[in-house]
Structure formats: structure tokens, C-alpha cells
Amino acid sequence: MKVADIIEIMADMAPPHLAEDWDNSGLQFGSPGREVKNIFVALEPSLEAVHAAVSAGADMLIVHHPLIFRPLSVIDTDSPTGAVIETAARNGLAVFAAHTNLDSAKGGVNDVLCEKIGLADFSVLCPASGPQQYKVVVFVPEDHAANFIDAVCQSPAGRIGTYSCCTFRSPGTGSFMPGTGSDPYDGVIGELSEVSEVRMETVVEKSDLDAVIAHLKAHHPYETMAYDVYPLVPESDGQGLGRIGRIRPAQTLGELARDLKKRLELPWVRFSGPADLVVESAAVCSGSGGGLLGAFFASPAQVLITGDLRYHDAVDAVQRGRGLIDIGHFASEHIVVDVICARLREAVRAAGGSVAVCAFDREADPFVHV
């Protein structure tokens, strides 16, 4: 199998359109055409994980947290990121990240966390946002179709997974009557004309939509380009950030905090709010859940279970009569590594491939509590 094949499998597991706008999920480094016989899976793209992957003969490292969040102006190989890139380059290791799209995906990090916690009847706290992709349909004269496909290929349009220049064409007949002051490509002013046209369809990312339409207009022969834009609404059932569900049986906040410490085998858990607060419903967010406080306060849940909570988050929750349980960023996400491995093995086997998948087993919470 190729890196591109594994990326397609990961796209089923963590659809790219679910990634937040600020995120950088996807292929971080490497060639989609590289052959893959051995995959390593880790939470972090750390130098230790990369060295372990290389030592194990891995061709691809799949991580949750992206290696590159922002554009790099320089690759300093003495920096952690630069050292990872250099090591990956020297050893032909592709690096791929499934981040917020894996958080939001059905069966992703949040669902795994809910199952570990024992949350019942859980659903999405913040459903996935609106469409991130659009279908653009342009009507082109038949004799200009080939040139227009070239224009599509020169733009960010037509990208589906690891494929580019993706279009669909169907023939038809267009009619029009040029008005006074027009400069028609074909036809006569004031007379009804018919022309053989091609209906051309392609897919465009939301962030590229305006630029693509401007580009296509510049390469269209008509004075006024006829086109339609259709939002491609993704399946949102069970997809989005955070979850909310029932605690069975109901527990006090203090009891729930102790129960989570035991269930997740954690060295520590911290909570805010009255220890005797009765908790029947809980909101959950893997990683750093402070950004979902608004959604939590608007929900019927008595407690939010997440990581990386701040002092002022705790104060705000207490003043509202709610509880917070901080289980730590690492603990809330590392649980997904083995799940990714199991699903990858199953998907590779179903595709008829032969790829070994191993979890990096030497990761630990970077915080030490004394």
C-alpha cells in the first residue's frame, strides 16, 4: 500500500472537513506515493517517537497532534520540529496527523473517552459546523471544454482526497439572447441563440471558493460566466466537538472525580465545585476543553470533564453552580492510540493490504506531580 492509501483510510476514520479552521491535520511530511509496509502510531510527533518509528523500520508515523501548526519560515534542525523533519527526511518517514477532525469524528477521541468514562446515551455537545466544501457548476461552450479543464487544474479546485483535477462533464444545449450593449462570444444581439455547451462540475474547499470563481471567470470565454454554487452538507450525525451524556447511577461531584481517577488509572484528578453536587449529566471534551465552556453552560450538564482548565474557568463554573473535572490533556487523548491501531489493522486487512501497525508505547504525560 502507498501513503495515499493510508491517508484515504484515515479520511474515513477522521473526515478532513471536520478539522477546525485553525488546525493543520493531514500529511505533514513525506510523499503520498511512498510504499508503506510498517506504520507507527503515537499521540505526539516527538523526536523520540520518530526515532522509535525509524528503529522499527516504519515508513509512516500517524499522530494526533500536528507536527506543523503554522507555516515555517525556516527549518532549524536544532529545534524540536526541525530535528523531527530532518530525521524523517533522512529515513523516508512520512508523518500524518489526525487532530481536531479525529476529535469531532463519530467513533473518534471524544467517543472513546466517553466509553472509558462510562457515559451513557451520549450525543454531540457542539455539532459540526456548516459545509466546508462546495460544488461549483460552470456552463462552457463545447469547443472550450478542454481549455477550461486546464484552468480548473491550475486552481485549488477539483481536489478529492489525494486526487486532483477532478471534474465531471455532461453535454447539453444552452439558450440565450444577447442584450443591447453586450459583447457575446457567440450569437447576435437581439436574437435567440442556442449553442452546444458542457456542464462542468468540480469540488472546491470553502476557503478557496472566492479565488477559484475569480480564476474560472478569467479563463471563461463568455462575457458573463453562467455558474452555480451548491453547498455540500456533510453527514453531521454524531460528529462535532465534545459530548454530553448521563452518569449512571447519579454520583456526587467528589465521587465522580474519584471514580474517573480509578477508571482512567490516573495519578491525579482535580475538580472545582461543591463536592456534594449531584451529577446526573456530564459534558466531555478531549484535550483542552476550555473553549467549550459556553456550550457546557448552555447545556443541562452539571459537570464538564476535560483537560487544561484554567483558574478563571473554575471560578466561572463555581459561580454558576456547575462543576469542572480536569483529567489532564494527555490522559484524555492518549487512549485513542490503541483504537487507531486496531482500526487501521482492520481497514488494511479489508483492503487486501499487508501493513504492520504498531503503537508507540513509551509516551507519558509531560507533567510530573509531586
C-alpha positions as CSV (number, residue, x, y, z in Angstrom):
1,M,0.0,0.0,0.0
2,K,1.0,3.6,-0.5
3,V,0.9,6.6,1.9
4,A,-2.0,7.8,-0.2
5,D,-3.9,4.6,0.5
6,I,-3.4,5.0,4.3
7,I,-4.5,8.7,4.0
8,E,-7.8,7.5,2.5
9,I,-8.3,5.0,5.3
10,M,-7.6,7.8,7.8
11,A,-10.1,10.1,6.0
12,D,-12.8,7.5,6.6
13,M,-11.8,7.4,10.3
14,A,-11.4,11.2,10.6
15,P,-13.0,13.1,7.7
16,P,-10.8,16.1,6.8
17,H,-13.8,18.5,6.6
18,L,-14.3,18.1,10.4
19,A,-10.9,19.8,11.1
20,E,-11.2,23.3,12.7
21,D,-10.1,26.2,10.5
22,W,-7.0,26.9,12.7
23,D,-5.9,23.3,12.6
24,N,-3.4,21.6,10.3
25,S,-4.5,18.0,10.1
26,G,-3.3,15.8,7.2
27,L,0.0,14.8,5.7
28,Q,2.7,16.8,7.5
29,F,5.8,15.4,5.7
30,G,6.5,12.9,3.0
31,S,5.4,11.6,-0.3
32,P,1.8,10.2,-0.9
33,G,3.4,7.8,-3.4
34,R,5.8,6.2,-1.0
35,E,5.2,2.5,-0.3
36,V,4.1,1.6,3.3
37,K,4.8,-1.7,4.9
38,N,5.0,-0.6,8.6
39,I,3.1,2.1,10.4
40,F,3.8,3.6,13.9
41,V,1.0,5.4,15.8
42,A,1.7,7.9,18.6
43,L,0.0,10.9,20.3
44,E,2.8,13.3,19.7
45,P,5.2,13.8,16.7
46,S,8.1,13.8,19.1
47,L,11.7,13.1,18.2
48,E,11.6,10.1,20.5
49,A,8.6,8.8,18.6
50,V,10.2,9.4,15.3
51,H,13.4,7.6,16.4
52,A,11.4,4.7,17.6
53,A,9.5,4.5,14.3
54,V,12.7,4.6,12.3
55,S,14.3,1.9,14.5
56,A,11.2,-0.3,13.9
57,G,11.5,0.2,10.2
58,A,8.3,2.2,9.9
59,D,7.5,4.0,6.7
60,M,4.8,6.2,8.2
61,L,4.1,7.8,11.6
62,I,0.5,8.7,12.4
63,V,0.0,11.1,15.2
64,H,-2.9,13.0,16.8
65,H,-1.1,16.3,17.3
66,P,0.2,18.0,14.2
67,L,4.0,18.4,13.6
68,I,3.4,21.8,11.9
69,F,0.8,24.2,13.1
70,R,1.9,27.3,11.3
71,P,3.9,28.0,8.2
72,L,7.6,27.6,8.8
73,S,9.9,30.5,7.7
74,V,13.0,28.4,8.4
75,I,13.7,24.7,9.3
76,D,16.2,24.9,12.1
77,T,17.4,21.3,12.6
78,D,18.4,22.2,16.2
79,S,14.8,22.9,17.1
80,P,12.5,20.0,18.0
81,T,10.3,20.4,14.9
82,G,13.4,20.8,12.6
83,A,15.0,17.8,14.1
84,V,11.9,15.7,13.5
85,I,11.7,16.9,9.9
86,E,15.4,16.2,9.3
87,T,15.2,12.7,10.8
88,A,12.0,11.9,8.9
89,A,13.6,13.1,5.6
90,R,16.8,11.1,6.2
91,N,14.9,7.9,6.8
92,G,12.0,8.3,4.3
93,L,9.4,8.5,7.1
94,A,6.0,10.1,6.2
95,V,4.3,11.9,9.1
96,F,0.5,12.3,9.1
97,A,-1.7,13.9,11.7
98,A,-5.4,13.5,12.5
99,H,-6.2,16.2,15.0
100,T,-9.5,18.1,15.5
101,N,-11.1,16.0,12.8
102,L,-10.4,12.9,14.9
103,D,-11.8,14.7,18.0
104,S,-15.0,15.5,16.2
105,A,-15.5,12.3,14.2
106,K,-18.0,9.7,15.2
107,G,-16.1,7.0,17.0
108,G,-13.2,9.4,17.5
109,V,-11.3,10.6,20.5
110,N,-14.4,12.0,22.3
111,D,-16.4,8.9,21.8
112,V,-13.5,6.7,23.1
113,L,-13.2,8.9,26.1
114,C,-17.0,8.7,26.8
115,E,-16.8,4.9,26.7
116,K,-13.8,4.9,29.1
117,I,-15.7,7.2,31.5
118,G,-18.8,5.1,31.3
119,L,-21.0,7.9,30.0
120,A,-24.4,6.6,28.9
121,D,-26.6,7.8,26.0
122,F,-24.1,10.4,24.9
123,S,-24.5,12.8,22.0
124,V,-22.6,15.7,20.4
125,L,-22.2,18.8,22.5
126,C,-21.2,21.1,19.6
127,P,-22.4,19.7,16.3
128,A,-20.0,20.1,13.3
129,S,-20.2,23.5,11.6
130,G,-21.7,24.1,8.1
131,P,-20.4,22.9,4.8
132,Q,-16.6,23.2,4.2
133,Q,-16.9,22.1,0.6
134,Y,-18.9,23.4,-2.4
135,K,-19.7,22.0,-5.8
136,V,-19.2,24.6,-8.5
137,V,-21.0,24.0,-11.8
138,V,-20.0,26.1,-14.8
139,F,-21.5,26.0,-18.3
140,V,-18.9,26.2,-21.0
141,P,-19.1,26.1,-24.8
142,E,-18.3,22.6,-26.1
143,D,-15.2,23.8,-28.1
144,H,-13.7,25.4,-25.0
145,A,-14.2,22.5,-22.6
146,A,-10.6,21.2,-22.8
147,N,-9.1,24.6,-22.1
148,F,-11.4,25.1,-19.2
149,I,-10.3,21.8,-17.6
150,D,-6.8,23.1,-17.7
151,A,-8.0,26.2,-15.9
152,V,-9.6,24.0,-13.2
153,C,-6.3,22.1,-12.8
154,Q,-4.4,25.3,-12.4
155,S,-6.6,26.3,-9.4
156,P,-7.2,24.6,-6.0
157,A,-10.5,23.2,-7.3
158,G,-11.1,19.6,-8.1
159,R,-9.2,18.1,-5.2
160,I,-10.8,15.0,-3.6
161,G,-8.6,13.2,-1.1
162,T,-5.2,12.6,-2.8
163,Y,-6.6,13.2,-6.3
164,S,-6.6,16.5,-8.2
165,C,-8.2,17.8,-11.4
166,C,-11.4,16.0,-10.6
167,T,-14.3,17.2,-12.8
168,F,-17.5,15.8,-14.3
169,R,-18.9,16.8,-17.7
170,S,-22.2,16.3,-19.3
171,P,-23.4,17.8,-22.7
172,G,-26.4,19.9,-23.3
173,T,-27.9,22.9,-25.1
174,G,-27.8,26.4,-23.8
175,S,-30.0,29.2,-25.0
176,F,-29.6,33.0,-24.6
177,M,-30.4,36.3,-26.2
178,P,-27.7,39.0,-26.1
179,G,-29.0,42.3,-25.0
180,T,-28.1,45.9,-26.1
181,G,-24.6,46.8,-25.2
182,S,-23.4,43.2,-24.8
183,D,-20.4,41.6,-26.4
184,P,-21.4,38.0,-26.9
185,Y,-18.9,35.2,-27.6
186,D,-21.4,33.7,-29.9
187,G,-24.8,34.8,-31.2
188,V,-26.4,38.1,-32.4
189,I,-27.7,40.9,-30.3
190,G,-31.5,40.7,-30.0
191,E,-31.8,37.2,-31.4
192,L,-32.4,34.0,-29.5
193,S,-29.4,31.7,-29.9
194,E,-28.7,28.0,-29.0
195,V,-25.3,26.6,-28.5
196,S,-23.8,23.2,-27.6
197,E,-22.4,23.5,-24.1
198,V,-20.9,21.3,-21.5
199,R,-22.0,21.4,-17.9
200,M,-18.8,21.1,-15.9
201,E,-18.8,20.2,-12.2
202,T,-15.9,20.3,-9.7
203,V,-15.4,20.4,-5.9
204,V,-14.0,23.5,-4.1
205,E,-13.0,24.0,-0.5
206,K,-14.8,26.8,1.3
207,S,-11.5,28.7,1.9
208,D,-10.7,28.6,-1.8
209,L,-14.2,29.4,-3.2
210,D,-13.8,33.1,-4.0
211,A,-10.4,32.7,-5.5
212,V,-11.5,29.7,-7.7
213,I,-14.5,31.5,-9.0
214,A,-12.4,34.6,-9.9
215,H,-9.9,32.3,-11.6
216,L,-12.5,30.5,-13.7
217,K,-14.2,33.7,-14.7
218,A,-10.8,34.9,-16.0
219,H,-10.5,31.8,-18.2
220,H,-14.1,31.6,-19.4
221,P,-14.8,32.8,-22.9
222,Y,-18.3,34.2,-22.2
223,E,-18.7,37.9,-21.3
224,T,-20.8,36.7,-18.3
225,M,-20.0,33.3,-16.9
226,A,-23.0,31.2,-16.0
227,Y,-22.3,29.1,-12.9
228,D,-24.0,27.7,-9.8
229,V,-22.6,27.0,-6.3
230,Y,-24.0,24.2,-4.2
231,P,-23.0,23.7,-0.5
232,L,-22.0,20.1,0.1
233,V,-23.5,19.4,3.5
234,P,-21.6,16.7,5.3
235,E,-23.2,14.0,7.4
236,S,-23.3,15.5,10.9
237,D,-24.9,12.7,12.8
238,G,-22.6,12.0,15.8
239,Q,-20.0,14.4,14.6
240,G,-18.7,17.6,16.3
241,L,-16.7,18.7,19.3
242,G,-17.5,17.5,22.8
243,R,-20.1,15.1,24.0
244,I,-22.9,15.1,26.6
245,G,-24.5,12.1,28.3
246,R,-25.8,10.6,31.5
247,I,-24.0,9.5,34.6
248,R,-25.4,6.1,35.7
249,P,-26.1,6.0,38.6
250,A,-26.0,9.6,39.6
251,Q,-23.0,10.5,41.7
252,T,-21.8,13.5,43.7
253,L,-19.0,15.5,42.1
254,G,-16.5,14.2,44.6
255,E,-17.5,10.6,44.0
256,L,-17.3,11.1,40.2
257,A,-13.8,12.7,40.4
258,R,-12.6,9.7,42.4
259,D,-14.3,7.2,40.0
260,L,-12.6,8.8,37.0
261,K,-9.2,8.7,38.6
262,K,-9.7,4.9,39.1
263,R,-11.3,4.2,35.7
264,L,-8.6,6.1,33.8
265,E,-5.8,4.9,36.1
266,L,-4.6,8.4,36.7
267,P,-2.1,9.6,39.3
268,W,-4.3,12.7,39.9
269,V,-7.6,14.4,39.1
270,R,-8.6,17.9,40.2
271,F,-12.1,19.3,40.4
272,S,-13.9,22.5,41.2
273,G,-17.4,23.0,42.6
274,P,-19.1,21.6,45.7
275,A,-18.1,18.0,46.3
276,D,-21.7,17.1,47.2
277,L,-23.1,18.5,43.9
278,V,-25.3,15.7,42.4
279,V,-24.2,14.9,38.9
280,E,-26.7,13.2,36.6
281,S,-25.4,14.6,33.3
282,A,-21.9,15.3,32.2
283,A,-20.2,17.1,29.3
284,V,-17.0,15.7,28.0
285,C,-14.2,17.2,25.8
286,S,-10.9,15.5,25.0
287,G,-7.8,17.6,25.1
288,S,-8.2,21.3,26.0
289,G,-12.0,21.9,26.6
290,G,-11.9,25.4,28.0
291,G,-13.2,26.7,24.6
292,L,-16.4,24.7,25.1
293,L,-17.4,26.3,28.4
294,G,-20.1,28.4,26.7
295,A,-21.7,25.3,25.2
296,F,-21.3,23.5,28.6
297,F,-23.0,26.3,30.5
298,A,-25.9,26.3,27.9
299,S,-26.4,22.6,28.4
300,P,-28.2,20.8,31.2
301,A,-24.9,19.0,32.3
302,Q,-23.8,19.6,35.9
303,V,-20.1,19.0,35.1
304,L,-17.6,19.3,32.3
305,I,-14.8,16.7,32.1
306,T,-11.8,17.7,30.1
307,G,-8.2,18.9,30.4
308,D,-6.1,22.0,30.6
309,L,-8.6,24.0,32.6
310,R,-7.6,27.4,34.0
311,Y,-8.2,29.1,37.3
312,H,-10.8,31.6,35.9
313,D,-12.6,28.7,34.2
314,A,-13.0,27.1,37.7
315,V,-14.2,30.4,39.2
316,D,-16.7,30.9,36.5
317,A,-18.1,27.4,36.8
318,V,-18.4,27.7,40.6
319,Q,-20.3,31.0,40.4
320,R,-22.8,29.3,38.0
321,G,-23.3,26.3,40.4
322,R,-21.5,23.9,38.0
323,G,-18.6,21.6,38.4
324,L,-15.4,21.0,36.4
325,I,-13.2,17.9,36.5
326,D,-9.7,18.2,35.0
327,I,-8.3,14.9,34.0
328,G,-5.4,16.3,32.0
329,H,-4.7,16.7,28.3
330,F,-2.6,13.6,27.9
331,A,-4.9,11.3,29.7
332,S,-7.9,12.4,27.8
333,E,-6.3,11.7,24.4
334,H,-3.7,9.0,24.7
335,I,-6.4,6.4,25.0
336,V,-7.1,6.8,21.3
337,V,-3.7,5.4,20.1
338,D,-4.6,1.8,20.5
339,V,-8.0,2.4,18.9
340,I,-6.4,3.9,15.8
341,C,-4.1,0.9,15.6
342,A,-6.9,-1.6,15.8
343,R,-9.0,0.3,13.2
344,L,-6.0,0.7,10.8
345,R,-5.3,-3.1,11.0
346,E,-8.9,-3.9,10.2
347,A,-9.1,-1.4,7.3
348,V,-5.8,-2.5,5.8
349,R,-6.9,-6.2,6.0
350,A,-10.3,-5.3,4.4
351,A,-8.5,-3.5,1.6
352,G,-6.3,-6.6,1.0
353,G,-3.1,-4.9,2.1
354,S,-0.2,-6.2,4.2
355,V,0.9,-3.5,6.6
356,A,2.1,-3.9,10.2
357,V,0.7,-1.3,12.6
358,C,2.4,-0.7,16.0
359,A,1.7,1.7,18.9
360,F,4.5,3.8,20.4
361,D,4.4,2.6,24.0
362,R,6.8,5.0,25.6
363,E,4.7,8.1,25.8
364,A,3.9,9.7,29.1
365,D,2.3,12.9,30.5
366,P,4.9,15.6,30.3
367,F,3.7,16.9,33.7
368,V,5.0,15.3,36.9
369,H,3.0,15.9,40.1
370,V,4.9,15.8,43.4
